[in-house]
Amino acid sequence: MGLLIEGHWRDQWYESSKDGAFQREQAQRRNWLTADGKPGPSGEGGFPAQAGRYHLYVSLACPWAHRTLILRKLKGLESLIDVSVVSWLMLENGWTFDKAFGSSGDKLDHLTFMHQRYTADAADYTGRVTVPVLWDHLQKRIVSNESAEIIRMFNSAFDGLTGNGLDFYPQPLRAEIDELNARIYPAVNNGVYRAGFATSQTAYEEAFDQLFSELDWLENRLGEKRYLTGEYLTEADIRLFTTLIRFDAVYYSHFKCNLRRIADYPNLSNWLRELYQWPGISDTVDFAHIKGHYYASHRTINPTGIVPKGPAQDFTAAHDRGRLSGKGVWLRH
Ligand SMILES: N[C@@H](CCC(=O)N[C@@H](CS)C(=O)NCC(=O)O)C(=O)O
């Protein structure tokens, strides 16, 4: 665990604020890949959708990177955008391409460490070395290291090449999806980290209370709606999925989010199983990476690095979501 300071790697645990709260660094590369290379909502233009030009760097453990893998899969981008997977073990060198710990190796440039990808973008890069990273190997630059934006790019930029019209961010549902994301991100997606990486009792309890009150709200909502916005599966569901699929195995114990398990919420757990069983999604879930990464890498929280064997979970078991009406994914015309 560490960061780059003016292009030099420094091994260092997360710094929390004075009151012990975890602070997540803002992603620094915010360009957009678009159908024709015109600029997107932030950053610079010049990144047109082209087969084979972009490379995605992910960790199979990471919930943020996981979103991008799901969109890549469901949008039929696997043959257009290749992926390199970092090792699940992340210690003094940060993310590495060590094949002994589950990495695919860097399929593009045979790098040893992920921080080399960042210094290839900017030799004096300062900041955390995070995944996912969408890399343009023509310009040798990071397009984006912000998963929330990478999934929006994947949702539409390549449609002209793939003919895939599935829309996970449909125009009529955007305001509602934005509202859901705005409450679920701080309370749940980042909330589990705020609980787990807190360095004061007060900061931990605040994150814990906010997390479980949001899970109660979501449990109620999913009692009436098949998916978060209603009849259509959208990016809001995908974003929640990657956190909840890790919850009982990791966040419940490792991050001390232990008021209840997801298995204890009937609607959340049935919804979670439906998504897991969605064609393509289970292929993106890897519990060896997920459990190995958190328990063995965060030595400040778990000094022995021992990875628990449990819990027993079966996401392939039947779910009851058919009782609510659903139309699947919105199709763009
Ligand atoms: N805003 C980023 C956050 C990505 C992120 O924090 N990824 C974690 C892995 S789960 C990471 O790479 N952490 C390494 C570090 O902070 O040193 C996104 O959503 O893409």
The ligand as an SDF file (V2000), in Angstrom:
LIG
                    3D

 20 19  0  0  0  0  0  0  0  0999 V2000
  -12.4690    6.6090   -7.6300 N   0  0  0  0  0  0  0  0  0  0  0  0
  -11.8690    5.4270   -7.9700 C   0  0  0  0  0  0  0  0  0  0  0  0
  -11.4770    4.6180   -6.7480 C   0  0  0  0  0  0  0  0  0  0  0  0
  -10.6960    3.4020   -7.1170 C   0  0  0  0  0  0  0  0  0  0  0  0
  -10.0050    2.7830   -5.8980 C   0  0  0  0  0  0  0  0  0  0  0  0
   -9.9120    3.3740   -4.8160 O   0  0  0  0  0  0  0  0  0  0  0  0
   -9.5020    1.5550   -6.0850 N   0  0  0  0  0  0  0  0  0  0  0  0
   -8.8050    0.8730   -5.0050 C   0  0  0  0  0  0  0  0  0  0  0  0
   -9.0030   -0.6150   -5.0760 C   0  0  0  0  0  0  0  0  0  0  0  0
  -10.5410   -1.1470   -4.4830 S   0  0  0  0  0  0  0  0  0  0  0  0
   -7.3240    1.0690   -5.1520 C   0  0  0  0  0  0  0  0  0  0  0  0
   -6.7820    0.8790   -6.2200 O   0  0  0  0  0  0  0  0  0  0  0  0
   -6.6500    1.3980   -4.0490 N   0  0  0  0  0  0  0  0  0  0  0  0
   -5.2350    1.5260   -3.9990 C   0  0  0  0  0  0  0  0  0  0  0  0
   -4.8110    2.6900   -3.1610 C   0  0  0  0  0  0  0  0  0  0  0  0
   -5.6430    3.5220   -2.8010 O   0  0  0  0  0  0  0  0  0  0  0  0
   -3.6220    2.7680   -2.8830 O   0  0  0  0  0  0  0  0  0  0  0  0
  -12.8180    4.6620   -8.8720 C   0  0  0  0  0  0  0  0  0  0  0  0
  -13.9920    4.4640   -8.5100 O   0  0  0  0  0  0  0  0  0  0  0  0
  -12.3890    4.2980   -9.9480 O   0  0  0  0  0  0  0  0  0  0  0  0
  1  2  1  0
  2  3  1  0
  2 18  1  0
  3  4  1  0
  4  5  1  0
  5  6  2  0
  5  7  1  0
  7  8  1  0
  8  9  1  0
  8 11  1  0
  9 10  1  0
 11 12  2  0
 11 13  1  0
 13 14  1  0
 14 15  1  0
 15 16  2  0
 15 17  1  0
 18 19  2  0
 18 20  1  0
M  END
$$$$
